[in-house]
Amino acid sequence: MFYVNARAIVERESDGKTEIIIQTRVKPNEPRQLELPGGRVEPFESLTGALRREVKEETGLEVTWIEGEDTRIDTDGIHPHAVVEAIRPFAAYQTLKGGIDSVGYYFVCMAEGELLAQGDQTHNPRWITVDELAERVRNEPQQFIGIDCAAILFYLKHRVKDPRF
């Protein structure tokens, strides 16, 4: 099988520091690892629609803003046989080795509401500072699922501009 994913880097500012949400992945026959919210795009679902749905299912939060959403265009009403969207995500990934073949798109976003104690195949969604995130991924990158480890490294290098990455 081949999958397409929409994944979220949910940011907020708290006490002058940027925080993001991480959560514990809880899937049968898989090790418990940390991950960012997100998941598979359903057939003919928009990327931003999938992102909003996955964040809600896994964290309980409502996405209020998605970076790059203002770049979205689609061909609705232009092409008689298909509607296609184009949008600028924060980052894209492709698995090159491993058990699941997938591509996905990461979006930096903001959300509001109360975090769930457990969501759809996730436990303990929580806010951590970007500094803590950097330390975790530097000291023990295997605690994160593979696709999110790559995205976190990309985020730290290209958005946070952390010189260690």
C-alpha positions in Angstrom: 0.0 0.0 0.0 1.0 3.6 -0.6 -0.3 6.4 1.6 -0.5 10.2 1.5 -0.4 12.0 4.9 -1.2 15.4 6.2 0.8 16.2 9.4 0.8 19.2 11.7 3.4 21.2 13.5 1.0 23.0 15.9 2.7 26.1 17.4 1.8 28.5 20.1 3.7 31.2 22.1 3.7 30.8 25.8 5.8 33.0 28.2 7.8 34.2 25.3 8.7 30.8 24.0 7.5 28.8 21.1 5.8 25.5 21.9 4.6 22.7 19.7 2.4 19.6 20.4 3.8 16.2 20.6 1.9 13.0 21.5 2.5 9.3 22.2 1.6 7.1 19.3 -0.5 4.0 20.4 -1.0 1.5 17.6 -1.3 -2.2 17.9 1.9 -4.2 17.3 4.0 -1.0 17.1 6.4 0.5 19.7 5.1 3.5 21.6 7.0 6.5 20.2 6.5 10.3 20.1 4.8 11.9 17.1 3.3 15.0 15.7 -0.4 15.1 15.0 -1.5 13.9 11.6 -2.5 11.0 9.4 -3.8 9.6 6.2 -5.6 11.7 3.7 -9.0 10.1 2.8 -9.8 9.7 -1.0 -10.6 13.1 -2.5 -10.1 14.9 0.9 -8.2 18.2 0.7 -4.9 18.3 2.5 -6.0 21.1 4.8 -9.3 19.3 5.5 -7.4 16.1 6.4 -5.1 18.2 8.6 -8.0 19.8 10.5 -9.7 16.4 10.9 -6.6 14.6 12.2 -5.6 17.3 14.7 -9.2 17.3 16.1 -9.3 13.4 16.3 -5.9 13.1 17.9 -5.7 16.2 20.2 -9.2 17.6 20.5 -8.1 21.0 19.2 -9.6 23.0 16.4 -7.1 24.3 13.8 -7.6 28.1 13.5 -4.8 29.0 11.1 -2.6 27.1 8.6 0.5 28.7 7.3 0.4 28.6 3.5 -3.4 28.1 3.3 -3.7 31.5 1.6 -1.6 30.1 -1.3 -4.3 27.4 -2.0 -5.9 27.3 -5.4 -8.1 24.7 -7.0 -9.6 24.0 -10.4 -13.2 23.8 -9.2 -15.4 25.2 -12.1 -12.4 25.2 -14.5 -12.0 21.6 -15.5 -15.1 19.6 -16.2 -13.8 16.2 -15.0 -11.7 16.9 -11.9 -11.0 19.3 -9.1 -7.4 19.6 -8.2 -5.8 21.7 -5.4 -2.3 23.2 -5.2 -1.0 24.5 -1.9 2.4 25.4 -0.4 3.1 23.2 2.7 5.9 23.9 5.1 7.7 20.6 4.2 7.1 17.4 2.3 8.5 14.0 3.0 8.9 10.6 1.2 9.8 7.4 2.9 12.8 5.8 1.2 13.0 2.7 3.3 10.9 1.0 5.9 7.7 -0.8 6.5 5.2 1.7 5.1 5.6 3.5 1.8 4.2 7.0 2.0 4.5 10.7 1.2 3.2 13.5 3.3 3.0 17.2 3.8 3.7 19.1 7.0 1.9 22.3 7.8 2.7 24.8 10.5 -0.6 25.7 12.2 -2.2 27.1 15.3 -5.1 25.6 17.2 -7.3 26.2 20.2 -9.4 24.3 22.7 -8.7 21.8 25.4 -6.2 18.9 24.8 -7.6 15.4 25.1 -6.0 12.9 27.5 -6.1 10.4 24.7 -7.2 10.7 21.1 -7.5 8.4 18.0 -4.5 6.0 18.5 -2.7 8.6 20.6 -2.1 9.3 24.3 -1.0 12.4 26.2 -0.9 15.1 23.6 1.1 18.0 25.2 2.9 21.2 24.6 6.7 21.3 24.8 9.1 24.1 24.1 11.1 24.1 20.9 14.2 24.0 23.1 13.0 20.7 24.7 12.1 19.4 21.3 15.6 20.1 20.1 17.2 18.4 23.1 14.9 15.3 22.7 15.7 14.9 19.0 19.4 15.4 19.5 19.8 13.1 22.5 17.4 10.3 21.5 16.0 10.6 17.9 14.6 7.1 18.0 11.9 8.2 20.5 10.2 9.8 17.5 8.5 8.0 14.6 10.8 8.1 11.5 8.8 10.5 9.4 8.4 13.0 12.2 12.0 12.8 13.2 12.9 14.0 9.7 10.3 16.8 9.8 11.4 17.9 13.3 15.0 18.2 12.1 13.8 20.2 9.0 11.7 22.4 11.3 14.6 23.1 13.7 17.0 23.9 10.8 14.7 25.9 8.5 12.1 27.6 10.8 13.8 27.8 14.2 17.2 28.4 12.5 18.9 26.3 15.3 22.6 26.2 14.3 22.9 22.7 15.8 20.8 21.2 13.0 
